[in-house]
Amino acid sequence: MELIEILQEFNSCYLKIQAIAQDENWLKLLADKKIDPEAATHVGDTLHYLGEVMGCVEEIVEIKFNQESKS
């Protein structure tokens, strides 16, 4: 898997989890206390960490792109 593909996969995961976090049914489950309230925290943490790893991979992709464009 190429670095750009890895970045795209992380981004895809991020967008899917973000959609769940904003979903009406998910929010209703939280509001009705049908699931542990910490679940929202875990989803938020997941988004945060995915964002962090995407930033790290983006840096590597940019460096690689710049090296390839100079060649």
Backbone torsions as a table, in degrees:
resi	resn	phi	psi	omega
1	MET	NA	129.5	178.3
2	GLU	-73.4	156.7	179.9
3	LEU	-56.6	-41.4	-178.9
4	ILE	-64.8	-34.6	177.8
5	GLU	-67.5	-38.8	177.2
6	ILE	-62.1	-46.1	179.0
7	LEU	-60.6	-42.7	179.1
8	GLN	-63.5	-38.8	178.2
9	GLU	-65.3	-44.9	176.8
10	PHE	-59.9	-43.3	179.7
11	ASN	-62.5	-41.7	178.3
12	SER	-61.0	-45.2	178.0
13	CYS	-60.7	-44.5	-179.9
14	TYR	-57.7	-48.1	-178.2
15	LEU	-64.0	-38.1	179.4
16	LYS	-67.2	-44.1	179.8
17	ILE	-68.1	-37.9	177.0
18	GLN	-61.9	-39.8	178.3
19	ALA	-63.8	-39.1	177.3
20	ILE	-64.6	-45.1	-178.1
21	ALA	-60.9	-26.4	-178.8
22	GLN	-100.6	-1.6	-176.4
23	ASP	-69.2	138.5	-179.2
24	GLU	-57.1	-41.9	-179.2
25	ASN	-67.2	-39.9	177.6
26	TRP	-63.1	-46.0	-179.7
27	LEU	-64.2	-35.5	177.6
28	LYS	-67.3	-41.4	176.9
29	LEU	-58.4	-42.0	179.0
30	LEU	-67.3	-45.3	-177.9
31	ALA	-64.1	-37.7	-179.7
32	ASP	-83.5	0.7	180.0
33	LYS	55.4	38.8	177.4
34	LYS	-79.8	-20.9	176.9
35	ILE	-129.7	162.7	180.0
36	ASP	-57.3	127.2	-179.7
37	PRO	-57.8	-23.4	178.4
38	GLU	-67.3	-15.1	178.2
39	ALA	-59.0	-39.3	177.9
40	ALA	-63.2	-39.3	177.8
41	THR	-64.0	-42.6	-179.5
42	HIS	-64.6	-39.2	177.4
43	VAL	-64.7	-43.9	177.3
44	GLY	-61.3	-41.4	177.6
45	ASP	-63.6	-41.4	179.4
46	THR	-60.4	-45.4	178.1
47	LEU	-61.6	-42.1	179.7
48	HIS	-61.3	-49.1	-176.9
49	TYR	-68.8	-36.4	175.1
50	LEU	-62.7	-41.6	177.1
51	GLY	-61.2	-41.0	179.3
52	GLU	-64.6	-45.8	-178.6
53	VAL	-67.7	-35.4	177.1
54	MET	-62.3	-39.6	177.3
55	GLY	-60.9	-41.5	178.5
56	CYS	-65.1	-44.8	-179.3
57	VAL	-67.8	-38.3	177.9
58	GLU	-57.5	-40.8	179.3
59	GLU	-60.5	-43.7	-179.7
60	ILE	-66.5	-42.3	178.6
61	VAL	-60.9	-43.5	179.3
62	GLU	-63.2	-43.7	179.1
63	ILE	-61.8	-46.9	179.9
64	LYS	-62.1	-43.5	179.5
65	PHE	-61.3	-44.4	-179.5
66	ASN	-64.6	-38.6	178.4
67	GLN	-66.1	-41.4	-179.2
68	GLU	-69.4	-34.6	-178.9
69	SER	-73.4	-23.9	177.5
70	LYS	-80.4	-19.6	-177.9
71	SER	-78.2	NA	NA
